[in-house]
């Protein structure tokens, strides 16, 4: 990420911007302005028409922050010289790319390009006094593709600091009516950046238009993702990237909710649950499949399907010493260690499979693919078994649940009957017919309950006796 806004022709463009602003002021007539939010106050800035070749893509934009890791070599160039042709070219590539898979062109970008070609630019962009785009990076890339020569941009005050610029960008991008929102991971990174500036969770939640508990959930998710990335790093240095988790938003939120509930009761089981679910997410299972991974999944289902190569765990230490303090604390349980070891193997295998680094040999990739495929096959079989059991449980619970619903309806019927009698609006004939249908239904229920339950309890016994008495 660029540390400051200092493009090579900053002085030249700053002078040109000042001249254009002066021309707008002296030209007379209606002057166009754009309103931005700064320090929770509206700020009106002048809009000018500025040559596209004089505008720089913003290397610090939150829009493609996570995607920058897509190509480590090009990102290194961007870090060293963000305003070079190579650095700007990489930014332009990412602005056109699909957030979850930068190798693919984003259809939304092409829609934007066609809209600009057909209708022109509706809203102005926003730039610093040195020509760096704060808002409108994607529009600038699209305008360049259609051959436009200039772009309407609002000019931020020359006194604005980096913190001011970031705050303005966030306020613009987080408007509910904005056409192209930040991708999920980039929103998480933007929250993290706000926290690093010392802002309170409540203030950050307000900026992002979410509740404070949701903010803490998002921070937990980003921390978990970073942990997975760190653990995916093998000896060769290849690792997963932030962008690899872009499509997992809902799965990660469900993981957090379930983890928090379980952690309050059994922290060790919660850790096992988190590791196994994250492994399934890494393997690419759908949300509906991942939901079958619940407490006890590792022992009840996965342990039966894992091959020996993925089941091996190093001998567990009984305690761990905290460096510098000389204090020993209990080590993780064997279940947690086994789940963590399995997840580590899957994370490293996926990192190697996805890597484009030439340092990863074909044989290493082939070996990693085998590990990944074996793990996916084992998880697939375990999830299938868990799903079958879940369907059986659902069938077992369906009859009692339907009867409970019927009881609720009958209770409501009592209330409705009282009200109808009070207002003398009861249709007695229709009510009588409905009661006869209830009698027939209860007879059928008693008939089946008598066959399927060898040792009936009080409820079923009453039903059988009532049906027998009514039939005599």
Buried (B, 14 or more C-beta within 10 A) or exposed (E): EBEEBEBEBBEEBBEBBEEBBEEBEEEEEEEEBBEBBBEEEEBEBBBBBBEBEBBBBBBBBBBBBBBBBBBBEBBEBBBEBBBBEEBBBBBBBBBBBBBBBBEEEBEBBEEBBEBBBEEEBEBBBBBBBBBBBBBBBBBBBBBBBEEBEBBBBBBBEEEBEEEBBBBBBBBBBBEEEEEBBBBBBBBBBBBBBBBEEEBEBEBBBBBBEBEBEEBBBBBBBBEBBBEBBEBBBBEBEBBBBBBBBBBBBEBBBBBBEBBBEBBEEEEBBBBBBBBBBBBBBBBEBEEEBBBBBBBEBBEBBBEEBBEEEBEEBEEEEEEEEEEEEEEEEEEBBEBBBBBBBBBBBBBBBBBBBBBEEEEBEEEBBEBBBEBBEBBBBBBBBBBBBBBEEEEEEEEEEEEEEEEEEEEEEEEEBEEEEEEBEEEEEBEEEEBEEEEEEEEEEBBEBBEEBBEEEEEBEEEBBEBBEEBEEEEE
